[in-house]
Amino acid sequence: QSDLLADIEGVNENQLLMDMADQLLTSIPMPTIPQVTYYWGPGETMLIDVWNNGIAPATAAATAEASYRTRVGL
């Protein structure tokens, strides 16, 4: 990573840019396709069901997937 940045003038001297570059080392890429918007509602419900309502993770995941597929039209 730093090898790639070394060729761009001013990047290595900019602490904010270097902090962002460091964060990329532990970041998880997320898709930016429109269908991702259909995931957030079912995903939130899944987490709440598991953490707050005692639903088994596998059951909550299956329900979230079914909800996502319905929303997307699959």
C-alpha positions in Angstrom: 0.0 0.0 0.0 2.6 2.6 1.0 4.6 1.7 -2.2 1.6 2.7 -4.3 1.1 6.0 -2.3 4.7 6.9 -2.5 4.4 7.9 -6.1 1.6 10.4 -5.5 2.9 13.8 -4.6 1.8 15.1 -1.2 0.0 12.0 0.0 2.6 10.8 2.5 2.8 14.2 4.0 -1.0 14.5 4.6 -1.7 12.8 7.9 -5.5 12.6 7.3 -4.9 10.7 4.0 -2.4 8.4 5.7 -4.9 7.7 8.5 -7.5 6.8 5.9 -5.0 4.5 4.2 -4.3 2.8 7.5 -8.0 2.2 8.0 -8.2 0.5 4.7 -6.0 -2.3 6.1 -8.9 -3.5 8.4 -11.9 -2.4 6.3 -14.3 -4.8 4.7 -15.4 -3.9 1.2 -19.1 -3.5 0.8 -20.9 -3.7 -2.6 -22.4 -0.5 -3.9 -25.1 -2.1 -6.1 -28.7 -0.8 -5.6 -29.9 -4.2 -4.3 -27.8 -3.7 -1.1 -30.5 -1.2 0.1 -32.9 -4.1 0.4 -30.6 -5.9 2.9 -30.4 -3.3 5.7 -34.0 -3.7 7.0 -33.9 -7.6 7.2 -30.3 -7.4 8.5 -31.2 -5.1 11.3 -34.2 -7.2 12.2 -32.0 -10.3 12.2 -29.6 -8.8 14.7 -32.3 -7.5 17.0 -34.1 -10.9 16.9 -30.9 -12.7 17.9 -29.6 -10.3 20.5 -32.9 -9.1 22.1 -35.5 -11.8 21.3 -33.6 -15.0 21.8 -34.1 -16.2 18.2 -31.6 -18.8 17.0 -29.0 -17.2 14.7 -29.7 -19.8 11.9 -33.4 -19.1 12.1 -33.0 -15.3 12.1 -30.6 -15.6 9.1 -33.0 -17.7 7.2 -35.8 -15.2 7.9 -33.6 -12.3 6.9 -32.7 -14.0 3.6 -36.3 -14.8 2.8 -37.2 -11.1 3.5 -34.3 -9.9 1.4 -35.3 -12.2 -1.5 -38.9 -11.0 -1.3 -37.9 -7.3 -1.3 -35.5 -7.8 -4.3 -38.1 -9.8 -6.2 -36.2 -13.1 -6.3 
